[in-house]
Amino acid sequence: PVAVYAGIISGAVGSGRRAWVTIREMVTLLVIAVGLTPAFKMKFWNLGGEGQILIGGAATAAVMIYLGPVLQDWLLFIIILIVSALSGMLWGLLPAFFKAHFNTNESLFTLMMNYAFFKAHFNTNESLFTLMMNYVAMQIVTFCIVLWENPKGSNHVGVINQRTKAGWFPSFTGQDYMIDVILVTAITVLVFAYLRYTKQGYELQVVGESVNTARYAGIDVKRVIVRTMMISSAICGIAGAIIVGGASHTISTATAGGRGFTAIIVAWMSQFNPFAMVLVSSFLTFMQEGSIQIASQYGLNENASDIITGILLFFMIGCEFFIRYRLEITTAVVSKAKEEK
């Protein structure tokens, strides 16, 4: 066990390079969790983070490919952030609109997504809508890969602007990922302030607690739903820009890498507190990167790290149940048991 734990620590922070990779993955997971938080606080179950990341990443790749050769780096960086946010925002607008105006019933869902005979009996069908949007986003990215594949016929885009590095996030203080850290820190602080201190943050929490109460208080529920979901998906779109422009410098259907779903766990376990998400995302990323190391070190297969992380999450979520609930034997139950005897 000592050697295994030492391997986990070494894999996560055993060298400067490994430490910065862990930091890079941590801030990426953090910004996605922070992005999902406004929608979750409103009880809008945005499970479409994967698709919003992919769309933001595809928009970033398009800007890098088409505008990289003609624009200066600082202007390209600003355009990437704006375009990725707008693309994610528009991708989140569709399920938000249908939830706000039609309560996202299953017939509209199947019509929009072209999936016949799919029916679910839940009031919060926006989760199904956003889930299916992930698959639509994957197909759009697949189309982009075919369009941009380099060399032709290779079925992958490759590293974009590898020679000129146009559109790559600039290094700061000598670190390639410092801009990622600064950007995610700013977003985390802004989202915390937005939820805690603004009128809009108050409105979305009221809508989440009770739609009827929100209407009685004069809050435009439809507008709040659409606005909040657009903010949520815009941040997830920026996460796509961070992955493509600040880390991988390419686009594929695996760009999101399951982070959109892992971020749901991060947000939930943090009780939707952006600052608590820093700790949770750091811990999960630390274990994930360390698990990759011990899988390699002990000759395990490539899925070992996911299994280890999955077991960890299983018990963490199980503990959450016992934190929220406790077993009590009431006086009435004891008295009834005595009478039966």
C-alpha positions in Angstrom: 0.0 0.0 0.0 2.8 2.4 0.8 4.3 2.0 -2.6 0.9 2.4 -4.3 0.2 5.7 -2.5 3.7 6.9 -3.3 3.0 6.1 -6.9 -0.2 8.2 -6.8 1.6 11.1 -5.3 4.4 10.7 -7.9 2.0 10.5 -10.8 0.2 13.7 -9.7 2.9 16.0 -8.5 6.1 14.0 -8.8 7.7 16.5 -11.1 7.2 20.1 -12.2 5.6 18.9 -15.5 3.3 16.4 -13.8 2.2 19.0 -11.3 1.3 21.5 -14.0 -0.6 18.8 -15.9 -2.6 18.1 -12.7 -3.2 21.8 -12.3 -4.3 22.1 -15.9 -6.8 19.2 -15.6 -8.0 20.5 -12.2 -8.8 24.0 -13.5 -10.6 22.5 -16.5 -12.8 20.3 -14.4 -13.4 23.3 -12.0 -14.5 25.7 -14.7 -17.0 23.1 -16.1 -18.4 22.5 -12.6 -18.7 26.2 -12.0 -20.4 26.6 -15.3 -23.0 24.0 -14.4 -23.7 25.5 -11.0 -26.1 28.4 -12.0 -28.4 26.0 -13.9 -28.3 23.4 -11.0 -29.1 26.1 -8.4 -32.2 26.8 -10.5 -33.0 23.0 -10.5 -32.4 23.0 -14.2 -30.5 19.7 -14.6 -28.1 20.6 -17.3 -26.5 17.3 -18.3 -25.3 18.7 -21.6 -21.9 20.0 -20.5 -20.2 17.5 -22.8 -21.9 18.9 -25.8 -21.4 22.5 -24.8 -17.7 21.9 -24.3 -17.5 20.2 -27.8 -19.3 23.1 -29.5 -17.1 25.6 -27.7 -14.0 23.6 -28.7 -15.1 23.3 -32.3 -15.7 27.1 -32.5 -12.2 27.6 -31.0 -10.7 25.3 -33.6 -12.5 27.1 -36.4 -11.1 30.5 -35.2 -7.6 29.0 -35.0 -7.7 27.5 -38.4 -9.4 30.3 -40.4 -8.3 33.4 -38.5 -5.0 32.2 -37.0 -2.9 33.1 -40.1 -4.3 36.7 -40.4 -4.8 38.0 -36.8 -2.4 39.0 -34.1 -2.2 36.6 -31.1 -3.8 39.0 -28.5 -6.8 39.7 -30.8 -7.1 36.0 -31.6 -7.2 35.1 -27.9 -10.0 37.6 -27.2 -12.0 36.4 -30.3 -11.6 32.7 -29.2 -13.1 33.5 -25.7 -16.0 35.4 -27.2 -16.8 32.9 -29.9 -16.5 29.9 -27.6 -18.8 31.5 -25.1 -21.4 32.5 -27.7 -21.4 29.0 -29.3 -21.9 27.4 -25.9 -24.6 29.9 -25.1 -26.5 29.2 -28.3 -26.2 25.5 -27.8 -27.7 25.8 -24.3 -30.4 28.2 -25.6 -32.4 25.4 -27.4 -33.2 23.2 -24.4 -33.7 26.3 -22.2 -36.2 27.8 -24.6 -38.2 24.6 -24.8 -38.1 24.1 -21.0 -39.2 27.7 -20.4 -42.0 27.8 -23.0 -43.1 24.1 -23.4 -41.8 22.4 -20.3 -39.7 20.2 -22.7 -42.3 17.5 -23.2 -41.2 14.3 -24.7 -42.9 14.8 -28.1 -41.0 18.0 -28.7 -37.9 16.3 -27.6 -38.2 13.4 -30.0 -39.2 15.8 -32.8 -36.2 18.0 -32.3 -33.7 15.2 -31.9 -35.3 12.9 -34.4 -35.4 10.0 -32.0 -38.8 8.2 -32.3 -40.5 6.0 -29.7 -38.4 7.6 -26.8 -40.6 8.5 -23.9 -39.8 9.3 -20.3 -42.1 10.2 -17.4 -40.2 12.9 -15.6 -41.1 16.5 -15.1 -37.4 17.6 -15.5 -37.1 16.4 -19.1 -34.5 19.1 -19.7 -32.0 16.6 -18.5 -33.0 14.3 -21.4 -32.9 17.1 -23.9 -29.5 18.3 -22.8 -28.2 14.7 -22.8 -29.3 14.2 -26.4 -27.7 17.5 -27.4 -24.4 16.0 -26.5 -24.7 13.4 -29.2 -25.8 16.0 -31.8 -22.6 18.0 -30.8 -20.5 14.9 -31.3 -21.8 14.5 -34.8 -21.1 18.2 -35.6 -17.5 17.7 -34.3 -17.2 14.6 -36.5 -18.2 16.7 -39.5 -15.7 19.3 -38.6 -12.9 16.7 -38.3 -13.7 15.5 -41.8 -13.7 19.1 -43.0 -10.4 20.0 -41.3 -8.6 16.6 -41.3 -4.8 17.0 -41.8 -3.5 15.3 -43.8 -6.6 14.4 -45.9 -7.9 10.9 -45.2 -6.3 10.7 -41.8 -9.6 11.1 -40.0 -8.1 13.5 -37.4 -7.3 17.2 -37.3 -3.8 16.9 -35.8 -2.2 19.8 -33.9 -3.6 23.0 -35.2 -1.1 25.7 -36.2 1.8 23.6 -34.8 4.4 25.7 -36.5 3.1 29.2 -35.8 1.1 28.4 -32.6 -1.5 30.9 -33.7 -4.5 30.7 -31.3 -2.6 28.8 -28.6 -3.1 30.4 -25.2 0.1 32.4 -24.4 2.4 31.4 -21.7 2.6 33.6 -18.6 5.4 33.8 -16.1 7.1 31.0 -18.1 4.2 28.6 -17.6 2.1 27.3 -20.5 -1.0 26.8 -18.4 -0.9 29.9 -16.1 -3.4 31.7 -18.4 -5.8 28.8 -17.8 -5.4 29.2 -14.1 -6.0 33.0 -14.2 -9.0 32.7 -16.4 -10.7 29.9 -14.4 -10.0 31.8 -11.1 -11.7 34.9 -12.5 -14.7 32.9 -13.7 -15.0 31.1 -10.3 -14.9 34.4 -8.4 -17.4 36.0 -10.8 -19.9 33.1 -10.6 -19.7 33.1 -6.8 -20.4 36.9 -6.7 -23.1 36.5 -9.2 -24.9 33.8 -7.2 -24.4 35.4 -3.8 -24.7 39.2 -4.4 -26.7 39.9 -7.5 -30.5 40.2 -8.1 -30.3 37.7 -10.9 -28.5 35.2 -8.6 -31.3 35.6 -6.1 -34.0 35.2 -8.8 -32.6 31.9 -10.1 -32.5 30.5 -6.6 -36.1 31.5 -6.0 -37.1 29.8 -9.2 -35.2 26.7 -8.2 -37.0 26.6 -4.8 -40.5 27.2 -6.1 -41.7 28.4 -9.5 -45.0 29.4 -8.0 -43.3 31.5 -5.3 -41.2 33.1 -8.0 -44.3 34.0 -10.1 -46.0 35.4 -7.0 -42.9 37.6 -6.3 -43.2 39.0 -9.8 -40.2 37.2 -11.3 -40.3 36.4 -15.0 -39.7 32.6 -14.7 -39.2 32.0 -18.4 -36.7 34.8 -18.8 -34.8 33.5 -15.7 -34.6 30.0 -17.1 -33.3 31.1 -20.5 -30.9 33.6 -19.1 -29.4 31.2 -16.5 -29.0 28.4 -18.9 -27.3 30.6 -21.4 -24.8 31.7 -18.7 -24.2 28.1 -17.7 -23.6 26.9 -21.2 -21.5 29.9 -22.1 -19.0 29.0 -19.4 -19.0 25.4 -20.6 -18.2 26.7 -24.0 -15.3 28.7 -22.6 -14.1 25.4 -21.1 -14.0 24.0 -24.6 -11.7 26.9 -25.6 -9.5 26.2 -22.6 -9.1 22.6 -23.6 -8.5 23.2 -27.3 -6.7 26.6 -27.2 -4.9 26.1 -23.9 -4.1 22.4 -23.7 -4.6 19.9 -26.5 -4.5 22.4 -29.5 -6.7 20.0 -31.5 -10.3 18.9 -31.7 -11.9 15.5 -31.6 -15.1 13.8 -30.4 -13.1 12.9 -27.2 -12.1 16.5 -26.4 -14.6 16.7 -23.5 -13.3 13.4 -22.2 -16.2 12.8 -19.8 -15.4 16.0 -17.9 -18.9 17.2 -18.4 -20.3 14.3 -16.3 -17.5 14.3 -13.7 -18.1 18.0 -13.2 -21.7 17.2 -12.2 -20.4 15.1 -9.3 -18.0 17.9 -8.4 -20.8 20.5 -8.3 -23.2 18.2 -6.4 -20.6 17.2 -3.8 -19.6 20.9 -3.3 -23.2 21.8 -2.6 -23.0 24.2 -5.5 -20.4 26.3 -3.7 -17.8 27.5 -6.3 -15.0 27.7 -3.8 -15.7 24.3 -2.4 -15.4 23.0 -5.9 -11.7 24.0 -5.9 -11.0 21.4 -3.2 -13.2 18.7 -4.7 -11.9 19.1 -8.2 -8.3 19.2 -6.9 -8.8 15.9 -5.0 -10.5 14.1 -7.9 -7.9 15.3 -10.4 -5.1 14.3 -8.0 -6.5 10.8 -7.7 -7.1 10.5 -11.5 -3.6 11.5 -12.4 -2.1 9.4 -9.7 -4.1 6.4 -10.8 -2.8 6.7 -14.3 0.7 6.5 -12.9 0.1 3.3 -10.8 -1.7 1.7 -13.7 1.4 2.1 -15.8 3.8 1.3 -12.9 2.1 -2.0 -12.0 1.2 -3.1 -15.6 -2.5 -2.7 -15.2 -4.7 -2.0 -18.3 -5.7 1.4 -19.4 -9.1 1.3 -17.7 -7.6 0.8 -14.2 -7.4 4.5 -13.4 -11.1 5.0 -14.3 -12.0 2.0 -12.1 -10.1 3.4 -9.1 -11.7 6.8 -9.6 -15.1 5.2 -10.0 -14.7 3.2 -6.8 -13.7 6.4 -5.0 -16.7 8.3 -6.2 -19.0 5.4 -5.4 -18.0 5.6 -1.7 -18.0 9.4 -1.6 -21.5 9.5 -2.9 -22.5 6.7 -0.5 -21.1 8.8 2.4 -23.2 11.7 1.2 -26.4 9.7 1.9 -25.4 9.2 5.5 -24.4 12.8 5.9 -27.8 13.9 4.7 -29.9 11.3 6.5 -29.9 9.5 9.8 -31.8 6.5 11.2 -34.0 7.3 14.1 -36.2 5.0 16.2 -39.1 7.1 17.4 -40.9 6.6 20.7 -44.1 5.6 18.8 -42.2 2.8 17.0 -40.7 1.5 20.3 -44.1 1.6 22.0 -45.7 -0.3 19.1 -43.0 -3.0 19.3 -43.6 -3.4 23.0 -47.4 -3.8 22.4 -46.9 -6.4 19.8 -44.7 -8.4 22.2 
